[in-house]
């Protein structure tokens, strides 16, 4: 009797292990195409980039010579233009990320109001986000044109002199920041709107019964409950701010001079205009490391929140 039970249990275990093996094989078969695509699209270009960064590789002259970390040393210790572009990128991030958060939060609060017809408001949030970056840059370049721009037209209407928004270094930086905030605030608003819609209305109803004002409800209920969405929006926006390229390129092409040149623009000019693939690869690798650090902050924050839940 005992022997037959043991044999039956062993058969079940054998069948179960066989089923587990087949499921594991099925999972591997389903994941293999995605893994191969990831290797081809992400891993291979990164490896090739790192390899090229260790070589003197310029298309304007023959030769492909191994130089080790010389490209990185030149970028970090001798290239003033690289540090100037890095400083511009940091300033763009410091100015536009909080600016986009404030504007995006206001837009999200507006879109969350109980309108009878909500689709025009939601569409107004979606359009700036869906607009191509270069197109947005060209639109704002026209806005800030000296002769035909609507900004100078508004200045003249109120009696103020027109300004050289595109050719003055400080004003050009300001104009680019305005364009970036306008473009990126809709993305922030969409994330924050999703967070607002998860807050239970019963909390506001209870606060009204207790006599809390709208401002008190915003400070005590909305902001604390919206904190996870705010953090995610800030981190994603910071990562894209590090890679800022399209809007400054379309508006000023990094000018006047190098006043609005970012790291991504400098990498583009090094590789495309100067055809220096080795040094451009080193610059791109440095920017990749900076982006990876920002991404790790996001992953660590997500893992910490998951652990708490």
C-alpha positions as a Python dict, from the first residue, in 0.01 Angstrom:
ca = {
    (1, 'X'): (0, 0, 0),
    (2, 'X'): (271, 241, 100),
    (3, 'X'): (477, 152, -205),
    (4, 'X'): (186, 227, -441),
    (5, 'X'): (127, 568, -278),
    (6, 'X'): (493, 651, -312),
    (7, 'X'): (490, 551, -677),
    (8, 'X'): (181, 765, -744),
    (9, 'X'): (338, 1066, -571),
    (10, 'X'): (658, 1017, -769),
    (11, 'X'): (462, 1002, -1095),
    (12, 'X'): (281, 1326, -1007),
    (13, 'X'): (610, 1493, -926),
    (14, 'X'): (752, 1372, -1256),
    (15, 'X'): (453, 1505, -1446),
    (16, 'X'): (469, 1834, -1258),
    (17, 'X'): (837, 1878, -1328),
    (18, 'X'): (776, 1793, -1691),
    (19, 'X'): (502, 2058, -1704),
    (20, 'X'): (732, 2311, -1538),
    (21, 'X'): (1003, 2237, -1793),
    (22, 'X'): (764, 2286, -2084),
    (23, 'X'): (640, 2615, -1936),
    (24, 'X'): (998, 2728, -1886),
    (25, 'X'): (1083, 2642, -2245),
    (26, 'X'): (773, 2827, -2364),
    (27, 'X'): (873, 3132, -2161),
    (28, 'X'): (1225, 3124, -2307),
    (29, 'X'): (1085, 3091, -2659),
    (30, 'X'): (855, 3389, -2607),
    (31, 'X'): (1125, 3607, -2452),
    (32, 'X'): (1399, 3523, -2703),
    (33, 'X'): (1278, 3761, -2981),
    (34, 'X'): (1252, 4049, -2732),
    (35, 'X'): (1597, 3970, -2593),
    (36, 'X'): (1749, 3959, -2942),
    (37, 'X'): (1583, 4288, -3031),
    (38, 'X'): (1716, 4442, -2710),
    (39, 'X'): (2066, 4321, -2791),
    (40, 'X'): (2048, 4458, -3145),
    (41, 'X'): (1893, 4795, -3062),
    (42, 'X'): (2041, 4878, -2719),
    (43, 'X'): (2332, 4658, -2610),
    (44, 'X'): (2523, 4641, -2941),
    (45, 'X'): (2519, 5021, -3005),
    (46, 'X'): (2634, 5088, -2648),
    (47, 'X'): (2920, 4837, -2676),
    (48, 'X'): (3019, 4979, -3015),
    (49, 'X'): (3004, 5331, -2870),
    (50, 'X'): (3234, 5237, -2581),
    (51, 'X'): (3480, 5067, -2815),
    (52, 'X'): (3495, 5365, -3054),
    (53, 'X'): (3552, 5600, -2760),
    (54, 'X'): (3885, 5428, -2694),
    (55, 'X'): (4016, 5500, -3044),
    (56, 'X'): (4131, 5798, -3246),
    (57, 'X'): (3869, 5767, -3518),
    (58, 'X'): (3817, 6067, -3744),
    (59, 'X'): (3670, 6038, -4094),
    (60, 'X'): (3864, 6340, -4222),
    (61, 'X'): (4192, 6154, -4185),
    (62, 'X'): (4286, 5789, -4232),
    (63, 'X'): (4360, 5561, -3940),
    (64, 'X'): (4190, 5388, -3652),
    (65, 'X'): (4438, 5404, -3362),
    (66, 'X'): (4385, 5281, -3006),
    (67, 'X'): (4445, 5562, -2755),
    (68, 'X'): (4278, 5426, -2441),
    (69, 'X'): (4117, 5689, -2220),
    (70, 'X'): (4271, 5992, -2392),
    (71, 'X'): (3936, 6107, -2532),
    (72, 'X'): (3783, 6101, -2185),
    (73, 'X'): (4082, 6280, -2033),
    (74, 'X'): (4066, 6554, -2296),
    (75, 'X'): (3691, 6601, -2241),
    (76, 'X'): (3713, 6614, -1863),
    (77, 'X'): (4033, 6813, -1817),
    (78, 'X'): (4102, 7018, -2132),
    (79, 'X'): (3787, 7078, -2335),
    (80, 'X'): (3636, 7406, -2215),
    (81, 'X'): (3360, 7384, -2474),
    (82, 'X'): (3245, 7051, -2328),
    (83, 'X'): (3219, 7200, -1981),
    (84, 'X'): (3038, 7505, -2117),
    (85, 'X'): (2785, 7278, -2291),
    (86, 'X'): (2754, 7074, -1970),
    (87, 'X'): (2690, 7390, -1768),
    (88, 'X'): (2422, 7498, -2018),
    (89, 'X'): (2258, 7156, -1988),
    (90, 'X'): (2257, 7177, -1608),
    (91, 'X'): (2106, 7527, -1617),
    (92, 'X'): (1841, 7414, -1863),
    (93, 'X'): (1753, 7127, -1628),
    (94, 'X'): (1752, 7343, -1314),
    (95, 'X'): (1530, 7607, -1476),
    (96, 'X'): (1295, 7403, -1692),
    (97, 'X'): (1226, 7101, -1469),
    (98, 'X'): (1076, 7300, -1177),
    (99, 'X'): (913, 7540, -1425),
    (100, 'X'): (747, 7254, -1611),
    (101, 'X'): (634, 7106, -1278),
    (102, 'X'): (466, 7428, -1164),
    (103, 'X'): (296, 7489, -1499),
    (104, 'X'): (206, 7121, -1537),
    (105, 'X'): (56, 7107, -1189),
    (106, 'X'): (-160, 7409, -1264),
    (107, 'X'): (-276, 7256, -1592),
    (108, 'X'): (-349, 6923, -1423),
    (109, 'X'): (-556, 7092, -1151),
    (110, 'X'): (-747, 7282, -1419),
    (111, 'X'): (-810, 6967, -1625),
    (112, 'X'): (-928, 6785, -1313),
    (113, 'X'): (-1211, 7031, -1254),
    (114, 'X'): (-1566, 6894, -1303),
    (115, 'X'): (-1628, 7035, -1652),
    (116, 'X'): (-1940, 6918, -1829),
    (117, 'X'): (-1741, 6878, -2151),
    (118, 'X'): (-1389, 6764, -2062),
    (119, 'X'): (-1247, 6664, -2398),
    (120, 'X'): (-1141, 7016, -2513),
    (121, 'X'): (-940, 7061, -2191),
    (122, 'X'): (-781, 6716, -2219),
    (123, 'X'): (-708, 6779, -2588),
    (124, 'X'): (-541, 7108, -2496),
    (125, 'X'): (-308, 6913, -2265),
    (126, 'X'): (-232, 6649, -2523),
    (127, 'X'): (-151, 6872, -2822),
    (128, 'X'): (174, 7033, -2691),
    (129, 'X'): (302, 6690, -2585),
    (130, 'X'): (218, 6536, -2924),
    (131, 'X'): (375, 6823, -3120),
    (132, 'X'): (719, 6733, -3265),
    (133, 'X'): (1004, 6895, -3073),
    (134, 'X'): (1164, 7056, -3377),
    (135, 'X'): (828, 7196, -3486),
    (136, 'X'): (777, 7345, -3140),
    (137, 'X'): (1124, 7501, -3158),
    (138, 'X'): (1049, 7657, -3497),
    (139, 'X'): (718, 7795, -3369),
    (140, 'X'): (888, 7965, -3075),
    (141, 'X'): (1169, 8092, -3296),
    (142, 'X'): (901, 8273, -3496),
    (143, 'X'): (740, 8399, -3174),
    (144, 'X'): (1071, 8558, -3067),
    (145, 'X'): (1178, 8695, -3407),
    (146, 'X'): (1293, 9057, -3390),
    (147, 'X'): (1083, 9195, -3677),
    (148, 'X'): (785, 8963, -3722),
    (149, 'X'): (758, 8788, -3385),
    (150, 'X'): (445, 8827, -3174),
    (151, 'X'): (649, 8884, -2856),
    (152, 'X'): (809, 9202, -2989),
    (153, 'X'): (473, 9302, -3139),
    (154, 'X'): (323, 9277, -2790),
    (155, 'X'): (614, 9480, -2650),
    (156, 'X'): (561, 9756, -2904),
    (157, 'X'): (186, 9753, -2834),
    (158, 'X'): (245, 9839, -2467),
    (159, 'X'): (517, 10093, -2552),
    (160, 'X'): (827, 9883, -2483),
    (161, 'X'): (1120, 9855, -2728),
    (162, 'X'): (1165, 9527, -2919),
    (163, 'X'): (1433, 9290, -2797),
    (164, 'X'): (1692, 9076, -2976),
    (165, 'X'): (1562, 8749, -2833),
    (166, 'X'): (1758, 8521, -3065),
    (167, 'X'): (2087, 8712, -3101),
    (168, 'X'): (2140, 8821, -2740),
    (169, 'X'): (2297, 8537, -2532),
    (170, 'X'): (2095, 8593, -2214),
    (171, 'X'): (1766, 8657, -2394),
    (172, 'X'): (1821, 8357, -2622),
    (173, 'X'): (1869, 8136, -2316),
    (174, 'X'): (1549, 8273, -2166),
    (175, 'X'): (1355, 8218, -2490),
    (176, 'X'): (1472, 7857, -2516),
    (177, 'X'): (1374, 7794, -2152),
    (178, 'X'): (1025, 7930, -2218),
    (179, 'X'): (985, 7699, -2518),
    (180, 'X'): (1106, 7394, -2325),
    (181, 'X'): (875, 7466, -2029),
    (182, 'X'): (577, 7506, -2263),
    (183, 'X'): (658, 7181, -2444),
    (184, 'X'): (737, 6967, -2140),
    (185, 'X'): (468, 7100, -1902),
    (186, 'X'): (197, 6909, -2090),
    (187, 'X'): (383, 6582, -2026),
    (188, 'X'): (407, 6667, -1657),
    (189, 'X'): (39, 6762, -1654),
    (190, 'X'): (-67, 6427, -1800),
    (191, 'X'): (123, 6234, -1531),
    (192, 'X'): (-7, 6459, -1252),
    (193, 'X'): (-362, 6440, -1386),
    (194, 'X'): (-346, 6062, -1363),
    (195, 'X'): (-229, 6100, -1003),
    (196, 'X'): (-507, 6345, -919),
    (197, 'X'): (-771, 6105, -1042),
    (198, 'X'): (-655, 5839, -796),
    (199, 'X'): (-723, 6062, -492),
    (200, 'X'): (-1055, 5958, -330),
    (201, 'X'): (-1317, 6232, -336),
    (202, 'X'): (-1429, 6123, 11),
    (203, 'X'): (-1115, 6286, 155),
    (204, 'X'): (-1218, 6626, 18),
    (205, 'X'): (-1576, 6577, 134),
    (206, 'X'): (-1458, 6497, 486),
    (207, 'X'): (-1227, 6799, 483),
    (208, 'X'): (-1515, 7027, 377),
    (209, 'X'): (-1726, 6893, 663),
    (210, 'X'): (-1442, 6980, 902),
    (211, 'X'): (-1435, 7334, 759),
    (212, 'X'): (-1106, 7314, 565),
    (213, 'X'): (-1056, 7574, 294),
    (214, 'X'): (-961, 7491, -64),
    (215, 'X'): (-601, 7594, 3),
    (216, 'X'): (-586, 7374, 314),
    (217, 'X'): (-726, 7082, 115),
    (218, 'X'): (-461, 7137, -149),
    (219, 'X'): (-176, 7147, 106),
    (220, 'X'): (-297, 6870, 337),
    (221, 'X'): (-457, 6629, 87),
    (222, 'X'): (-362, 6698, -274),
    (223, 'X'): (13, 6750, -242),
    (224, 'X'): (84, 6453, -6),
    (225, 'X'): (-133, 6217, -212),
    (226, 'X'): (22, 6346, -535),
    (227, 'X'): (383, 6306, -418),
    (228, 'X'): (453, 5971, -596),
    (229, 'X'): (329, 6111, -928),
    (230, 'X'): (533, 6431, -876),
    (231, 'X'): (851, 6234, -809),
    (232, 'X'): (805, 6015, -1117),
    (233, 'X'): (730, 6318, -1335),
    (234, 'X'): (1035, 6505, -1203),
    (235, 'X'): (1272, 6215, -1263),
    (236, 'X'): (1148, 6144, -1614),
    (237, 'X'): (1166, 6514, -1699),
    (238, 'X'): (1519, 6538, -1555),
    (239, 'X'): (1636, 6252, -1776),
    (240, 'X'): (1495, 6420, -2087),
    (241, 'X'): (1643, 6755, -1976),
    (242, 'X'): (1989, 6598, -1973),
    (243, 'X'): (1933, 6499, -2336),
    (244, 'X'): (1796, 6837, -2450),
    (245, 'X'): (1868, 6889, -2819),
    (246, 'X'): (1577, 6957, -3054),
    (247, 'X'): (1430, 7285, -2928),
    (248, 'X'): (1762, 7475, -2880),
    (249, 'X'): (1884, 7336, -3212),
    (250, 'X'): (1572, 7457, -3395),
    (251, 'X'): (1560, 7795, -3222),
    (252, 'X'): (1925, 7906, -3203),
    (253, 'X'): (2145, 7619, -3331),
    (254, 'X'): (2338, 7661, -3007),
    (255, 'X'): (2395, 8032, -3063),
    (256, 'X'): (2463, 8308, -3043),
    (257, 'X'): (2812, 8165, -3033),
    (258, 'X'): (2780, 7868, -2797),
    (259, 'X'): (2548, 8042, -2551),
    (260, 'X'): (2268, 7782, -2574),
    (261, 'X'): (2470, 7478, -2681),
    (262, 'X'): (2389, 7162, -2481),
    (263, 'X'): (2580, 6837, -2436),
    (264, 'X'): (2366, 6662, -2698),
    (265, 'X'): (2423, 6944, -2947),
    (266, 'X'): (2799, 6936, -2889),
    (267, 'X'): (2801, 6560, -2945),
    (268, 'X'): (2603, 6609, -3266),
    (269, 'X'): (2843, 6876, -3394),
    (270, 'X'): (3148, 6669, -3301),
    (271, 'X'): (3031, 6357, -3482),
    (272, 'X'): (2829, 6501, -3773),
    (273, 'X'): (2998, 6834, -3847),
    (274, 'X'): (3356, 6756, -3741),
    (275, 'X'): (3333, 6381, -3826),
    (276, 'X'): (3528, 6292, -3511),
    (277, 'X'): (3359, 5964, -3422),
    (278, 'X'): (3608, 5865, -3152),
    (279, 'X'): (3581, 6183, -2947),
    (280, 'X'): (3207, 6209, -3013),
    (281, 'X'): (3164, 5853, -2883),
    (282, 'X'): (3349, 5947, -2564),
    (283, 'X'): (3122, 6248, -2514),
    (284, 'X'): (2815, 6032, -2576),
    (285, 'X'): (2944, 5775, -2326),
    (286, 'X'): (2978, 6046, -2061),
    (287, 'X'): (2622, 6163, -2124),
    (288, 'X'): (2506, 5800, -2110),
    (289, 'X'): (2664, 5763, -1765),
    (290, 'X'): (2490, 6080, -1643),
    (291, 'X'): (2155, 5955, -1777),
    (292, 'X'): (2215, 5612, -1620),
    (293, 'X'): (2276, 5775, -1281),
    (294, 'X'): (1947, 5964, -1309),
    (295, 'X'): (1772, 5642, -1412),
    (296, 'X'): (1919, 5456, -1114),
    (297, 'X'): (1773, 5720, -885),
    (298, 'X'): (1432, 5650, -1035),
    (299, 'X'): (1474, 5274, -999),
    (300, 'X'): (1592, 5305, -640),
    (301, 'X'): (1295, 5526, -554),
    (302, 'X'): (1054, 5282, -720),
    (303, 'X'): (1207, 4985, -538),
    (304, 'X'): (1186, 5167, -204),
    (305, 'X'): (818, 5250, -256),
    (306, 'X'): (745, 4891, -361),
    (307, 'X'): (919, 4762, -49),
    (308, 'X'): (710, 4987, 173),
    (309, 'X'): (390, 4868, 11),
}
